[in-house]
Amino acid sequence: MARVSKGNSLNSPVLQPGWTIEDDGFGLLTCSATFKAAHGTSTGTPATGSQAVSKAPKRGDAFQQDARLTCHRSSSVVDSNGLQVISADYVGIATGTMTEPQVSGRFSSNQEPISTHPKFVSEIGGTKAAPRNGAVFNEDGSFKRFANPGDDQFYGVTSYIVPGFAITGHLYTSQFAVLESLKGAIGSTSGTGSFAGYDLMGGLGELKSNIAGRSGYGNFVAANENDQLLLSGLAVEYYGKLLKVSYDIMFSQDGWNPFIYNQRQGASNKSADQKKSTWKGSNVPKTLGSQNWKGSGNL
């Protein structure tokens, strides 16, 4: 028996009841919606593959019920009644042009040269003038190696393990200007968690006292008034009409050397020259747990 069709011809996709919009708590909206359309052309002939797909929303198409949302992706199937069933995912930003940053931190371990150990001079290697434990130094006084094969405590030791802290985050924006500004801030430091005018630490700033051992929300400045955060990298991908910007931030307990790194976002009231005059470390970041650290001057 031939199928009898009544009512809407469904030549254009019709939104079905039951669509949902979710807010992830950081301002990103996502929506899942279902549409139905006739699996054929306006004349009733069977649709070709390209004609069937053409009825589905395309990336960037606005959601008819909420203009904040645009299509991210869609898929189509033909049901037992010969109707094209279209599933579409939409994304958008709740307010403004950028979501709040979602940030995570990971405590881990790093390797650092043994010559940067806080007890290197006093107990481990000494100095060129007064070496300890078979330490050998270059003509310029820099540490070279432990050269006493009979010393099973230090012979061959070149580095040691110290605690570290890595920060990653991401945000969504509809503005290329945000990406361009953050791209220009790569390699610069911050004492507030803000880079190029954008807060990238978000709620993780509340962990300041646990991360750095000093109290003060959002105050990432070392005791020597150098910035403790450095924007080290960015990644970007399209998500509907939005840009998903992911980033990495490096943390240094003693702050980053102002001779080398641009402290454009520093929270200190000191000038860059004043900071440089009080700098005692090197461009090797001190990680968590070390005290009275002396840098080696090598990355």
N, C-alpha and C positions, 0 to 999 in steps of 0.2 A: 504494500500500500504506500502510495506516495505521501510524503510528509506535508502537512498543512500548516502554514505559518500565518499567525495573526498578530496584530498589534504593531509595535515598533519594528521597523525593518532592520534595525541594528547595522545600518550601513556605516555608521560611526560608532566607536566604542562607547558603551554606556557604563558609568561607574556603578558598582554594586554596593549594597549596604554592607557595613561591617569594617570599613577602613579605619585604621588607627594611626594616631600620631603619638610618638613618645619623645620625651625630653630626657637626655642622659644626665641631667643635673649640672652640666657645664655649659648649657646653652645650645647644644646640637640637637636638632629635631630630626627624627626619622619617621617615615610613614610607609606603610604597606597597603596597597590598594589593588582591587581586582576589577577588571572591566570585561564586558562581553560584547562581541561584535559578530556580525554575520560572516561566515567563512566563505565569502564570495564577493563578486563585484557588484556595483549598483544595478547591473542588469540581471543579476541572479546567477550568472555563470560561475563555475568554481574559480576560486582565487588561485593565482600562482603563488609560489613561495614568497616572491618579493612583494606582491600585493598584500599578502597576509601580514607580513612583518611590518609593512608601512603603516598599518593601523595602530601598532603599539606606540606608546610614548617614546620619544627619543631623549637621549641625555641632554639635560638643560631645559626640557619642556616644563612649564609651570604646572603645578597641581591645581586643578580647577576649584578646589574647596579652600585652598590656603596658598596665597601667592608667595609666601616665604619659602615654600618648598619647590624644588625642581627635581626632575627625574635623574636618577643615578643609573639605573639599569632596568630592563624589562625582559620578560620571557612570555612565550605564547604556546598554548596547546589547543587542540581541537577536541571537544568533548563528544559524547555519544550522540548528541543532538545535532552535531555538525556546526556548533558554534565555536568561534575562536574565543578562548578564555585567556586574558592577558593579566599577568601579575607584574606590578611595577613597584619599584622602591624609590622613594623620594627622600631628599635631605635638604636641610636649611638651617638657618640660625634664628634662634628665638627672638632676640633683639639686637639691633646694631649690625655691625659688619664682621664681628669676630667673636668666637667663643672664649670662655675662660680657659686658661691652660690646664691640661691634665698632666701632672708631674709625678714621677716616681724616682726613688733613690735606692741605691743598692750599695750596702757595705760589702767590701771585698778586700783583696790584698794586692799590693803592688810590689815590684822589685825596685830597689834603689841602690845606687853604688854604696859599698861599705864605707867609703870615705865621707858620706853624708851622715853617718850614724852620730847621734849626739854625744856618744862616749868614745868616738874614734880617737881624738887627740889624747884624752885623759887615760884611757884604758886599753884601747884596741890597737891602734897603729902608731900613735904618737905623731912626731913631726920629723922632717928631714934631719934636724939637729939632734933630736932625741927620739929615734925610732923605737917601737915596741913590737914584740912578737914576730921578729923577722921581717918587718915591713921595709920595703924598698921604695925610694922616692926618686922622681925625675929631677933634673937640674933645677927646674923652676919651682921645686918644692911640692909639686902635685904627687899624689900617691900613685905608685906603679903596680905593686903586687906584694903579696906575702911570699917570701922566698926560702923559708926554712923548712925543708922536707920533714924534719924531725918534730915539728910543731903540728900535731894532729888537730889542734883547735882552730888554727887560722890558715894553714898552708892551702893555697888555691882558692881561698874565699875572695870573691869579687863583689858580692851584693848581699842584701838581706831583705827579708820580707817585712812589710809594714802594712797596717790597716789603711784602706782607702775608701773613698766615697764617690760614686758615679751617679750623675743626675741625667735623666732623660725626660722628655716631655713632648707634647704635641698640642696643636690648636687648629681650628678651622677658621678660614677667613674668605670673604668674597672679594678682597682687595689685593691686587698685585703689589700695591705700595707697601703693604706689610712685609711681604716677602723680600722686596728690594731693600727695605730698611734693615731687616734682620740680616740679610746677606752681607750688607756693608759693615755689620757689627761683629762678624766672625773674627775671632782673634783678639777682641777687646774684652775688658773686664768690667765687673760691676760689684758694687758694695751694697746694692739694694735688691738685686734680683731682677732689675729692669735693664733691658738692652734696647737701644734705639727708641726708647720711650715706651716699650711694651713689657709688662710684667710677665716673666717667664717662669717664676718660681711658684706662683699660686699658693695653694694651701701648704706646700712643703716648707714655706717660710716659717710655719709654726713649729717646725722641728729644729729651729736654729740652735737652741740651747743644747740639744742632743747631738747635733752635727758638729758644732764647733766648740762646745764647752763654754759658750758665753751667752748670756741672756740678751733678749731684745729681738722682737719680731721684725723680720725683714732687714736686719742690720748685719750684712755679711762683710764686715770690715775687721781685719786682724788687729792685734794689739799695736802693731807698728803703723796702723792706719792705711794699710794697703788692701785693695779689693781682693776678696777671696774667691770670687766666681769668674770663670772665663768661658765665653761662648765658643765652643770648639768645632761645631759642625751643624749643618742643616740638610734636611731631605724634604722633597715636596712631591705630591701626587694629586691628581684631579679626583674629586669626589662630587659627582654631579657638576654643578657650576662652582663649587667651592674648591679651595686649595687646602689640602691637609699638609700643614707644616710641622715636621718633626725636628727635634733639635737635641744636642748633647751639650751639657755644661760640666766643666771640670772644677773641682773644689780644691783649694789649697789652704791649709791651716794658717800658714804665715803670710798668705797673700801672694800676689803675682808681682814680679819685678817690674817697677814702673820705668826702668831704663829700656825695657824690651816691649812691654804690652801697653796698649792704649787704655788708660783708665777713664774713658769718657763718661762712664756711669757711676764713678766712685761716690760713696756717701760721705767721705771725709771732707772737712772744710779746708784741709791743707791743699796747697797748690801742688801740681805735679813735681815741680822742682824741690819743694819742701819734702815731699814723700821720698824722692830719690835720695836726698841728703841723709835720710834716716834709715834707708834700706840696708839691712845687714845680711840678707840671705843671698840666694842666687836664683837663676831661672829654673832650678829644680824645685817643684812644689813640695812643701812639707806635707805629709799626710797625717792622719789622725794618730794621736798617741805619743808623738815625739815631743820632747821638750828641749829648749836651748839648742835648737837645730842650727847647724852651720852648713851652708850649701857648698856645692863643688863647682858651680858655674857651668855645668854640662847638662843638657837635656837628655 
